[in-house]
């Protein structure tokens, strides 16, 4: 498909230009809604503008749904864009952030592209096709025992979900091999796809956070979805989202995160 190739080339070019501009320009960090944990920079705005113009040339009939603007619901052919996923990482460490572009028809994916700018890795996949990290095809995920699993979830996410479940979810960290908090939803989901992570949990994601990486994850046999039925995906509202490397883990984790199950029922080896 020529469009996905064009988008892969576009995000690489934009990422290289971003690095070049970063070497001689100020970040100009600002707070969204006066929240010191929700930040935007001039670079987020610049990347989004570059992508919007170029994506219109690639597919002029598609609407544009992106983080740094006011959006309507995803409907019809739509570009879903996160200009810099992991803005806090971008500001603080200049690692573990990504440019994300997906093309959808309503809520059905056509393809997704996630470019890890600092690592120079372009993850990409068409719906129903093979996922790639640069030119390397990614294998289908095999199921993993949770005691051998590594999951990604922030402190805030676990606190929020514990309150919603009306019980502490701390035992999850004891049951798994380990946990991390990378600070980039799209890269966490791509790492599940490539097999270096097994689950990702977030209490608040928007479509631009998971649209592109979701295509890549599903191409490797992974799954993602809303944790709560009253928070559907692909709207203008945030949703709590669970991503897993295999459906069995998702089936077990979902009720646990909702406060409806425990940790005693999931073990592939027994």
VOTORZA-116727 format. One record per atom (N, C-alpha, C): x, y, z. Coordinates in steps of 0.001 Angstrom, whole numbers, padded with zeros to 6 digits, always signed. Last residue first. Layout:
// residues N
XYZ
...
***
This chain:
// residues 270
-000681-024430+034284
-001411-025367+035168
-002784-025652+034601
+000444-022540+032710
+001172-023795+032874
+000475-024795+033753
-001084-020248+032763
-001105-021055+031564
-000478-022427+031764
-003109-018985+035056
-001796-019616+034993
-001797-020578+033826
-005413-017319+036798
-004663-017197+035544
-003295-017844+035683
-006828-017165+039164
-007399-017957+038078
-006585-017946+036791
-006159-015484+041232
-005927-016914+041423
-006297-017768+040218
-006609-012806+041567
-005420-013198+040810
-005184-014707+040816
-010110-011991+041070
-008871-011993+041840
-007740-012526+040962
-012786-009686+040067
-012081-010963+040103
-010834-010859+040956
-013878-007161+039988
-014809-008284+039925
-014119-009645+040036
-012544-004803+039664
-012902-005184+041022
-013797-006387+041098
-011580-004253+037198
-012914-003713+037513
-013346-004029+038943
-009282-005718+037179
-009162-004260+037221
-010492-003592+037542
-010467-008283+036981
-009656-007928+038150
-009558-006405+038286
-011681-008247+034452
-012512-008285+035661
-011733-007930+036927
-009173-007933+032857
-010292-006986+032837
-011168-007070+034081
-007415-010126+033161
-007115-008853+033801
-008322-007919+033870
-008554-012245+031664
-008335-012397+033098
-008151-011049+033790
-008618-011258+029097
-009845-011826+029657
-009742-011966+031167
-005915-010583+028702
-006929-009537+028757
-008193-010040+029441
-004792-013144+028612
-004404-012225+029678
-005425-011099+029820
-006020-014119+026303
-006233-014790+027590
-005887-013870+028749
-005130-012536+024122
-006507-012387+024618
-006738-013032+025975
-001853-011007+024574
-002707-012121+024125
-004086-011989+024762
-000655-008653+025359
-000037-009403+024269
-000864-010562+023781
-002914-005877+025944
-002246-007127+026328
-001657-007815+025103
-004174-002926+027377
-003554-003550+026206
-002771-004768+026672
-006883-001064+028524
-005992-002184+028804
-005489-002745+027478
-007882+002218+029454
-007581+001246+028401
-006626+000184+028924
-010313+004636+030114
-009334+003728+030696
-009146+002568+029728
-010648+007515+028016
-011122+006212+028461
-009980+005479+029151
-011815+010839+027127
-010801+009893+027571
-011454+008580+027992
-013718+011828+024219
-013502+011718+025658
-012395+010714+025969
-014374+011725+021619
-013566+012883+022024
-013269+012862+023521
-013872+008246+020814
-014727+009413+020993
-013806+010595+021327
-012542+005784+020759
-012686+006579+019537
-013791+007638+019634
-014231+003643+023176
-013065+004198+022503
-013478+005019+021286
-016499+004242+025953
-016149+003683+024642
-014933+004371+024035
-017133+003786+028908
-016106+004651+028334
-015662+004097+026978
-018788+001927+029999
-019347+003270+029822
-018320+004270+029302
-017269-000356+030346
-018228-000326+029239
-018778+001071+028977
-013798-000075+030989
-015178+000099+031459
-016110+000293+030269
-011504-000495+029500
-011693-001266+030721
-013145-001219+031170
-011344-000830+025974
-011748-000043+027137
-011941-000951+028344
-008482-002570+024555
-009874-002175+024645
-010143-001376+025899
-006396-004714+022591
-006582-003556+023461
-008051-003189+023471
-004150-007442+021882
-005498-006867+021971
-005447-005602+022831
-001944-009232+019586
-002310-008578+020827
-003684-007947+020754
-001119-010177+017168
-001964-011052+017974
-002358-010471+019309
+000142-008300+015686
+000995-009294+016345
+000202-010228+017258
-001849-006604+014908
-001174-007366+013853
-000276-008458+014418
-002432-005325+017295
-003352-006351+016811
-002728-007200+015702
-000242-003506+017384
-000430-004528+018411
-001323-005662+017910
-000759-001897+015144
+000489-002656+015221
+000356-003789+016229
-003186-000745+015859
-003094-001520+014608
-001875-002438+014656
-002436+000626+018189
-003401-000469+018256
-003377-001345+017017
-000837+002690+017353
-000188+001544+017995
-001132+000363+018124
-002879+004412+016305
-001814+003871+015458
-001194+002619+016070
-004644+004788+018586
-005132+004450+017235
-004052+003797+016388
-003833+005632+021131
-003864+004191+020844
-004230+003841+019408
-003766+008410+021290
-002802+007637+022072
-002710+006186+021621
-005868+009439+019870
-004534+009632+019298
-003466+008836+020049
-008078+008835+021598
-007822+008056+020386
-006427+008228+019801
-006766+008985+024999
-007603+009498+023920
-007257+008734+022640
-006798+007593+028299
-006222+007716+026966
-007262+008286+026014
-006436+006944+031508
-006971+008023+030667
-006187+008124+029361
-005402+004820+032885
-006735+005260+033303
-007282+006357+032409
-003767+002045+031386
-003859+003490+031593
-005273+003879+031976
-001517-000589+031028
-002763-000147+031645
-002718+001368+031808
-000181-003225+029183
-000128-001789+029453
-001500-001356+029941
+001840-006188+029006
+000558-005512+029216
+000807-004042+029514
+004391-006989+028195
+003270-007923+028058
+001899-007295+028284
+007368-006283+026345
+006415-005894+027379
+005190-006769+027147
+008679-007198+024199
+009515-006744+025306
+008677-006223+026471
+007237-007878+021884
+007521-008906+022871
+008415-008498+024020
+006239-006170+020012
+007539-006764+019716
+008000-007748+020789
+003807-005424+021234
+003802-006065+019916
+005127-006771+019628
+004751-004126+023496
+003989-005367+023650
+004004-006132+022330
+005849-001954+022185
+006751-002874+022875
+006045-004184+023226
+003556-000692+021328
+004465-001245+020324
+005448-002224+020961
+002561+000101+023802
+001794-000856+023003
+002653-001475+021903
+004581+001924+024558
+004291+000758+025394
+003549-000306+024591
+004294+003820+022528
+005495+002998+022563
+005305+001781+023458
+001748+004884+023184
+001982+004277+021869
+003213+003385+021882
+002081+005904+025794
+001132+004830+025522
+001461+004116+024215
+004730+006703+027663
+004268+006833+026275
+003369+005652+025966
+005753+006168+030150
+005274+007513+029888
+004880+007767+028448
+006680+003825+031368
+007482+004471+030333
+007056+005899+030051
+006898+002168+034050
+006035+003263+033628
+006829+004111+032647
+006753-001345+034938
+007457-000141+034523
+006425+000951+034257
+007098-004380+036827
+006296-003345+036182
+007158-002126+035927
+007436-007995+036896
+007818-006626+037198
+006910-005647+036497
+006181-010462+036998
+007643-010404+037070
+008120-008998+037433
+003209-010219+039093
+003942-010163+037827
+005447-010222+038066
+002227-010133+041670
+001974-011336+040877
+002805-011388+039607
+002775-007639+042663
+003428-008784+043297
+003287-010047+042451
+001165-006000+041190
+002606-005807+041079
+003375-006956+041703
-001346-006871+042038
-000945-007083+040645
+000566-006958+040500
-001709-005990+044600
-001300-007388+044426
-000900-007698+042993
-002778-003412+044394
-001340-003564+044602
-000866-004989+044333
-005296-002588+044168
-004807-003444+043087
-003300-003670+043208
-007675-002328+046783
-006308-002104+046322
-005945-003092+045224
-011026-001488+045817
-010080-002341+046534
-008688-002024+045989
-012747-000219+044085
-013075-000239+045510
-012261-001286+046261
-012206+000304+041513
-012470-001104+041838
-012904-001286+043282
-011662+003010+041726
-012844+002594+040961
-013211+001145+041250
-009326+002950+043248
-010518+003619+043778
-011773+003154+043044
-007687+001584+041451
-007968+000995+042762
-009208+001630+043384
-007529+003428+039364
-008259+002178+039144
-008564+001470+040457
-006005+005448+040651
-007340+005739+040127
-008148+004458+039954
-003620+004031+041272
-004420+004652+042328
-005851+004911+041869
-002753+003254+038745
-003099+002216+039709
-003912+002784+040868
-002347+005844+037544
-003297+004875+036988
-003707+003845+038025
-000325+006879+039194
-001634+007533+039118
-002685+006575+038594
+001798+005156+038651
+001242+005227+039999
-000156+005833+039980
+001291+003499+035444
+001793+004562+036302
+001181+004460+037699
+002335+000489+033964
+001233+001264+034538
+001820+002305+035471
+003187-002325+032208
+003433-000894+032313
+002182-000228+032853
+004548-005585+033013
+003473-004679+032614
+003853-003238+032909
+005810-008674+032224
+006204-007311+032569
+005084-006391+032098
+005411-012076+033353
+005025-010914+032548
+005589-009615+033121
+005545-014401+034683
+006664-014112+033787
+006455-012817+033011
+003163-014537+035943
+004345-014468+036806
+005619-014222+035998
+001432-014905+033813
+001553-013570+034383
+002752-013460+035310
+002643-016637+030968
+002187-016696+032348
+002388-015331+032998
+001726-015718+027680
+002737-015641+028729
+002060-015817+030084
+001255-016653+024211
+000758-016382+025570
+001864-016485+026604
+003161-015012+021626
+002742-016243+022295
+002218-015890+023681
+002610-012825+018872
+002867-013019+020286
+002388-014388+020757
+004162-013122+015695
+002951-013180+016503
+003317-013463+017953
+007014-010982+014969
+006342-012276+015083
+005050-012143+015871
+007587-008357+012712
+007376-008759+014097
+006569-010042+014148
+010099-007768+010291
+008751-008234+010599
+008678-008687+012052
+012087-004990+009867
+012024-006285+010539
+010575-006654+010858
+012399-002453+008939
+012155-003486+007928
+011981-004877+008529
+010874-000935+011636
+011684-000644+010452
+011395-001732+009416
+009005-003416+012616
+009834-002412+013270
+010943-002110+012281
+005720-004347+011488
+007163-004213+011270
+007741-003192+012246
+003062-006709+011105
+003641-005526+011739
+005150-005544+011551
+000987-007777+008401
+002134-008005+009273
+002612-006681+009854
-002599-007166+008398
-001318-007514+007796
-000252-007788+008839
-004886-006197+009521
-004911-007573+009038
-003612-008041+008416
-004016-002982+008644
-005028-003794+009320
-005087-005187+008690
-000458-002588+008473
-001787-002422+007889
-002755-003336+008635
+002027-001047+010504
+001241-002224+010118
-000017-001773+009412
+005111-000077+012091
+004001+000156+011173
+003311-001150+010817
+007626+001762+013711
+006695+000639+013777
+005539+000934+012823
+010718+002861+013295
+009388+003126+012754
+008580+001833+012792
+013210+004119+015270
+012476+002894+014945
+011079+003282+014486
+015010+005966+016469
+014935+005810+015011
+014336+004465+014621
+015044+006686+019093
+015608+005377+018768
+015644+005112+017268
+013788+009191+018927
+015134+009094+019490
+015817+007776+019124
+011251+008505+017740
+012178+009453+017113
+013601+009254+017622
+009381+006030+016839
+010196+006344+018010
+011361+007203+017518
+006472+006283+015159
+007905+006513+014975
+008546+006923+016285
+003926+004351+014021
+004454+004949+015252
+005966+005064+015083
+001095+003952+012034
+002539+004190+012025
+002925+004888+013324
-001510+001902+010683
-000969+002731+011755
+000541+002799+011676
-004420+001579+008543
-003030+001319+008917
-002619+002252+010045
-007198+001270+008994
-006610+000944+007693
-005119+000672+007867
-009624+000382+011507
-008301+000848+011076
-007973+000440+009649
-012776+001659+012130
-012062+000510+011562
-010718+000971+011034
-014402+003698+012859
-013521+003149+013897
-012794+001885+013428
-014210+005335+009838
-014967+005306+011085
-014026+004768+012178
-011283+004267+008845
-012596+004466+008236
-013604+004259+009348
-008077+005744+009576
-009247+004927+009937
-010419+005251+009008
-004671+005918+009886
-005787+006204+008987
-006900+005213+009298
-002377+007407+012183
-003210+006272+011758
-004273+006772+010797
+000666+008297+013629
-000302+008595+012568
-001061+007315+012226
+002842+009696+015995
+001863+008645+015699
+000858+009115+014651
+006033+009976+017250
+005080+010592+016328
+004148+009491+015847
+007130+009616+020667
+006843+009108+019332
+005908+010029+018564
+009626+009060+023192
+008484+009803+022672
+008319+009424+021193
+012070+008205+024467
+010775+007551+024692
+009590+008466+024372
+013890+011246+025222
+013814+009834+024834
+012400+009342+025079
+014212+013692+026458
+014358+013610+024999
+014556+012170+024526
+013690+014187+029099
+014804+013273+028780
+015137+013220+027301
+011716+016246+029319
+012608+015925+030438
+013839+015122+030045
+010288+016542+026903
+010794+017713+027624
+011919+017324+028582
+009722+013877+026240
+010383+014754+025267
+011017+015956+025969
+008264+013111+028488
+009554+012481+028191
+010377+013354+027250
+006050+014768+028046
+006847+014944+029262
+008221+014292+029099
+005045+013725+025633
+005600+015087+025662
+006455+015320+026912
+004131+011334+024540
+005202+011312+025525
+005862+012675+025627
+003726+011888+021209
+003195+011085+022315
+004328+010865+023307
+003368+014431+019243
+004419+013934+020136
+003731+013196+021279
+001055+014299+017588
+002320+014843+017074
+003530+014456+017913
-001109+011903+016804
-000490+012448+018010
+000875+012978+017593
-003975+011569+014756
-002572+011973+014887
-002233+012405+016310
-005841+010080+012336
-005778+010256+013785
-004305+010426+014145
-007706+010828+009490
-006358+010738+010035
-006441+010972+011541
-010588+009160+008311
-010004+010105+009265
-008539+009789+009547
-013633+008598+006775
-012189+008472+006593
-011494+009562+007413
-016181+008549+009348
-015711+008473+007978
-014207+008304+007928
-015400+010012+012421
-016463+009593+011513
-015941+009631+010094
-014830+010792+015698
-014232+010110+014546
-015360+009560+013672
-016273+013916+016727
-016159+012464+016817
-015547+011893+015538
-014105+016810+016488
-015417+016176+016471
-015209+014670+016531
-011684+018656+018459
-012097+017613+017517
-013585+017305+017600
-009304+021182+018696
-010640+020766+019104
-011171+019812+018033
-005845+020193+018988
-006920+020943+018376
-008237+020483+018995
-003678+018369+019446
-003556+019798+019716
-004577+020619+018936
-004355+015692+018634
-004326+016100+020033
-004409+017602+020227
-006731+015205+015920
-005393+015282+016501
-005433+015909+017885
-008072+014369+012928
-008380+014262+014350
-007043+014204+015083
-009286+015242+009893
-008060+015296+010692
-008442+015390+012155
-010681+013388+007089
-010737+014390+008154
-009462+014276+008997
-009663+012715+003734
-009751+012313+005137
-009855+013520+006059
-009165+013428+001159
-010568+013230+001526
-010747+012882+003002
-006436+013528+000613
-007154+014794+000813
-008594+014629+001270
-003826+011934+001460
-005241+011539+001367
-006109+012760+001661
-001447+013385+000960
-001483+011931+000791
-002913+011430+000633
-002113+016013+001550
-001616+015697+000212
-001694+014196-000061
-002754+015741+004215
-003801+016174+003280
-003385+015891+001840
-000282+015190+005248
-001268+014108+005191
-002434+014465+004277
+000939+017736+005136
+001442+016643+004305
+000440+015497+004180
-000615+019246+006975
-000447+019683+005592
-000029+018532+004688
-000344+017722+009315
-001664+018002+008754
-001556+018399+007285
+002427+017720+009827
+001733+016485+009469
+000391+016769+008803
+002909+020403+010464
+003623+019765+009353
+002885+018525+008881
+001223+020691+012712
+000997+021486+011505
+001681+020885+010288
+002441+018901+014509
+001065+018679+014070
+000763+019459+012793
+004966+020132+014836
+004865+018796+014229
+003451+018559+013716
+004154+022554+016098
+004842+022573+014808
+004734+021223+014102
+003018+021662+018492
+002209+022422+017545
+002842+022404+016158
+005242+020417+019663
+004001+019673+019435
+003160+020354+018360
+006975+022621+019832
+007296+021536+018910
+006080+020650+018638
+006043+024243+021813
+005957+024742+020438
+006204+023630+019427
+004374+021888+024014
+005484+022751+023607
+005219+023289+022209
+002441+021014+026862
+002543+021158+025414
+003701+022102+025127
+001362+018821+029546
+002194+019873+028958
+002130+019872+027433
+000314+018029+032470
-000255+017968+031123
+000334+019129+030322
+001197+018507+034958
+001493+017184+034414
+000912+016995+033010
+000281+020962+035719
+001729+020833+035525
+002149+019463+035003
-002409+022524+034370
-002009+021249+034967
-000530+021019+034677
-003847+024558+033109
-003068+024870+034308
-002654+023619+035087
-004693+023544+030697
-005670+023654+031784
-004975+023857+033134
-001399+022724+029994
-002780+022668+029522
-003691+022689+030736
+001507+024761+030198
+000570+023845+030843
-000788+023884+030141
+004368+024868+028017
+003167+025467+028595
+002293+024386+029209
+007702+025513+027029
+006754+024590+027657
+005587+025359+028272
+009775+026118+024982
+008610+026944+025304
+007476+026069+025849
+012157+025068+023936
+010960+024231+024006
+009696+025061+024175
+014174+026902+021578
+013662+026683+022923
+012390+025845+022877
+016484+025544+019146
+015266+026287+019499
+014835+025953+020922
+018521+023894+018261
+018777+025339+018299
+017546+026175+018655
+017801+021257+018327
+019195+021579+018632
+019450+023083+018746
+015227+021069+017429
+015447+020966+018863
+016854+021409+019246
+015551+021015+014703
+015011+022232+015304
+015283+022247+016811
+016499+018372+014488
+017332+019485+014029
+016864+020789+014659
+014356+016898+015446
+015642+016825+016133
+016542+018000+015753
+012457+017579+013458
+012219+017909+014857
+013534+017910+015641
+013574+016417+011203
+013465+017873+011261
+013227+018351+012694
+013248+013747+011936
+014600+014277+011728
+014590+015807+011792
+010429+013647+012014
+011225+013384+013207
+012643+013918+013092
+009798+014130+009348
+009360+015076+010366
+010164+014895+011648
+010912+011850+008159
+011370+013177+007759
+011014+014218+008815
+009341+009894+009448
+010808+009905+009581
+011367+011286+009255
+006811+010558+008564
+007107+010675+009996
+008614+010650+010247
+007113+010148+005733
+006763+011456+006287
+007146+011567+007762
+007621+007432+005469
+008639+008396+005027
+008382+009766+005633
+005170+006495+006457
+006428+006125+007118
+007543+007103+006738
+003471+007588+004513
+003387+008065+005889
+004641+007695+006673
+004217+006139+002224
+004342+007602+002228
+004331+008158+003649
+003518+003590+003068
+004915+003887+002767
+005172+005395+002783
+000787+003927+003222
+001527+003656+004453
+003011+003904+004244
+000206+004397+000474
-000059+005421+001487
+000721+005167+002770
+000756+002079-000988
+001654+003225-001127
+001434+004261-000033
+000859-001188+000000
+000000+000000+000000
+000900+001244+000000
***
